Amino acid sequence: MRAIAVLILIGCGQPAHRVGIAGPEATPEPVDLIAPDDYASRISGLRATLARSGVDIDTQPKIETCGANDSRERCVRCDVATRDQTSGVDPGLLDAVSIAFGRYPPGVLGKINLKHVALCRKIRFSDEPDDGPAGLAVVGEGRVMISVEHFVGDHGLDGFTIEEVVHHEVFHILDGDHDDKEWKALNKGAAGPAGYVDAYAATNDTEDRASTYEYLVGQPAKLCTMMRKDPILTKKVSVVWKRVAPIVGKAQLKRWAPCAARLVK
C-alpha cells in the first residue's frame, strides 16, 4: 500500500450528462472534464499496455474487499471512476499510469499473477471515510488499485508520483505475503532513518520492501545517493535486485537503475 489518497478512471462507464436539454432535471456538464475522445484514447492506450501481459482494467462500479495488503486487516472500497468524474484531472495522469505499466516487458505483469488494475475515483478503508491510500494491492485477487484523487488540485504534496505508486503496488503483488526472515535480519541493524528509503518504509517489512523497489525503479539517482552512505540500505537493495532480476531480467533492471547495478552485490 502507498499511503495517501489518489483519483482513478476507467474507460467503460456511465455516459456524460447531456447539455442543453430543457426541463428542471437538465444538468450542465462541468467544463473541466476530460474531453470524450481524449479520455477514450488515453484509456484505450492503458488497456492495450496491460493487455500485453493479459491484465484487465476493472469496469464494475465499485470493488469491496477485505483482502488488501493492510497491516490492520481493514476492509476497503474502491469507487471505480468514469469520464464524468474527471473534473479537474490532468489527462497526463492517465498517460503516467500507462507509462508506468509500460515499463514492464510484455508478459512480466502476468508472470507475477497481476490480473486486474482498478482506476479508482477514491479508495477508502472501512474506518476512514474521509481519507484513503494512493494505492493498494490485493495479492490474493491479483489486483492493483490506483486512486488519482491525491494528485488533483492542492493534493499531491507528499513527494511521490502516481508512477511510483504503480511500481510500489506492483511489487506487493510480486512480493506476496510472507514472513521474510532475510529482511528481518537486515532490519535488526537499521535505526531509521538509516536503512530506510523514507519514513513510510519504516511502517513494516512489507512496506519497506515495496518502498525500496519503488525508489529503485522510480527514483534510482536519489536511491543511489542514499546507498553510498548507507550500507544497510545497500544490502536491502541487493536483496530486492536479486529477487526481481529473474522476473524482469537483469538487463531491464540495469536500464532502470544503472547506478544501482554498480553498487549491488
N, C-alpha and C positions, 0 to 999 in steps of 0.2 A: 504494500500500500504506500502511495505517496501522499502523506497527509497534507490537506488543504483542498478546497473545492475547485471544480472545473465545469465547463458547459459543453454539451455534445449534441451531435446532429446526425440524422440518418436520412438516406435518400428516399425511402418509401414512406409515405405517411399521409397526413391529412392535407387536403387542398387548402390553399390560402383563401382568406375571406375575399369575397368579391367587393369591388369598389363601385360606388355609383348606383346601387340597387335601391330603389325607392322603398320607403317604409321604415318603421321605427326600429327594426332589427338590423338594418344595414350598418356594418362596421368598417370604417376605412382601414386599409392595410397600412401598418406602420411604414414610414418612408425609408427606414434604415434596415429593412430586411435584405438578405442576400437575394439578388435577382434570381428568378426561377431557373433560367438557362445556366447561369453561372453556378448556382448551387448544384443542379443536376450534373453538370460537367465535373465538378470537383469531387462529388460523392462517387460518381462513376469511376473516377481515377483511383480513389481509395479502394473501391470494391475490386477493381481489376488488380491492384497491387496485392491485396490479400488473397485473391483467387489463385495467384501463382503458387501459394502454399496450401490451397484447399481450405482457407479460412473464410467464414461468412460474416457479414455485418448483421447484427441483430436489428429486427424491424418491429418487434412487438412493442406495444405502448409502454410497458414497464417490465422490469426484471426485479424480482424479490428473491433473496437467498439468505441463508444463514451459514453459508459455507465459505465466505470470503476470508482472505488472509488477514484477519483482525485478531490481535492478541487477546482482546476482551471477548471474543466469540459473539459479537453482536450481529443481529440480522441487519440487512442493508437493502435499500431500494434504489434502483436506477430508473429515472424517468427518461426514456428514450425520446430524443427530440427530433422535430421535423423542421422544414424550412420556415414555417410560420412562427417558429420560436427563436429565430436567429437575429432578433433585434439587437443591434449594437455589436454583433460578432464580426470580427475581421475575417473575410473569406480566406485569408492566408493561414488561419488556424487549421482549416481543413487540409490545406496543402501540406502544412507542417506535420500533421498526423500521417499523411500518405508518405511523405519523405522519410519519416522515422521508420515506418514499417518497411519501406522500400529499401532501406539499407541492408536488410537481411537477404541473403541469396535465396533464389527460388527453392521452395521445399523446406527451408530451415524452420519456419514457424510451425509447419505441420509436423515436423520431426520432434518438436518439443511438446506436441499434443495441444497446441493452441487451436481451438476450433471456432471461437466466436469473438468478435470485437463489438462492444456496445459503445456508441457515442451518446452520452447522457446529457440531458439538459441540466440535471443535477444528480448528485449521489448523496444519500442521506442514511446515516445509521439510525436504528430504531430509537435511540435515546438522544439523538442530536438533530432535531427538526430544522434548526436554523443554519447549520453548517455541516460540511462533509469533506471527504478527501478529494484530491485531484484525480486519483485513480485507484483502482482496486483490481486484484486478481482473484479469481475463484478457481483454484487449482483443480478441484475435483470435477468441475464443469468445463475446464479448458477455456475459460473466458477471461478476457481483459475488458474492464470498464474504464473509460476515459471521460472525464467531465470537463467541459470548456468554460464553465461558469467562472472559475477562478481567473481566467485570462481575459475577462471582459471588463471594460470601464476602469474603475480605480483599483481593481483587484490585480493579482499577478505581481505582487511586490515581494515575493518570497525567494527570489534568486534562482528559480529553476524554470525551464521552458516546458511546453507541452510535449516536445520531442523527448526530453529527458524523462518525463512521466511515462511515456510509452516504453522506453527502454527499462525503466525501473520495474514496471508491471510485467513485461515480457520475461525478465529474469525470475520473477516469482514463479511463473509457470515452469520455466526451465529448472529452477531450483527444487521445486516440490515442497513437501512439508516433512521435515525430518530432524532428528536430533543430531547436530553436526559436532562431533567431538573434536575434529581437527580445528574448527573455527573457535570453539570454546577455549581450546588450549592457547590460541593466539590472543584471545581477549583477556586471558589471565594477566598478561603483561601490559594491557592497554589501560591508560588512565586519561580519559578524554580531557582535552581534545586530541591528544596524541593517540594514534592508532585508528582514528575515525576520519572519514572524509568531511563530515559535518555533524551538527548536533543531532539531527534526526537519525543518523546512522547508529547512534548510541541507544536508540529505543530498545532494540533487542537484536539477537544474532541474525534473524531473518531479514530485518530491515537493513542491517549493517551490510550483509552480502549484496542485497539489491542496490543499495546506495553506492557501494564500491563499484559495481558494474555500471550503474548509471553514469558515474564520472568517467569510467574507462571509455565508454562509447560517446558520451555527450560532452565531456569537458576534459579531454585527455591532457592538454597542456597544463591545466590547473592541477590535475591529479599528479602529473609527473613532478611538478614543483614541490608538492607535498611529500611525494615518495622520497625525494632526495634528502629530506630532513627527518624522515620518519621510518625507521626500519620495520616497525610492526606493520604499518600500513603497506609497505613494500611486500611483506610476506603475505598479507591478505590479497593484494592484487595478484600475486603469483598463484595463489590458490584459485582465485576466480578465473584467471587466464588458463590454468591447467584444466579446469572443468569445462570451460566454454569452447576451447580450441577444437576438441573432437566433434563438436556440433556445428559451429560456424566456419571452422577451418582456421589454421594458423595464419595463412596469408591474409584472410579477411581481418583478423584481429590486428595484424601489423598495419594494414591500411587504416583502420580506425584509430589506432594509438601507436604510431611508430616509436615515440619516445619511451612508452611503457615497455615495448618489446625489447628495448636495450637494457631495461632495469630489472625485469622479472628473471627469476631463476627456474 
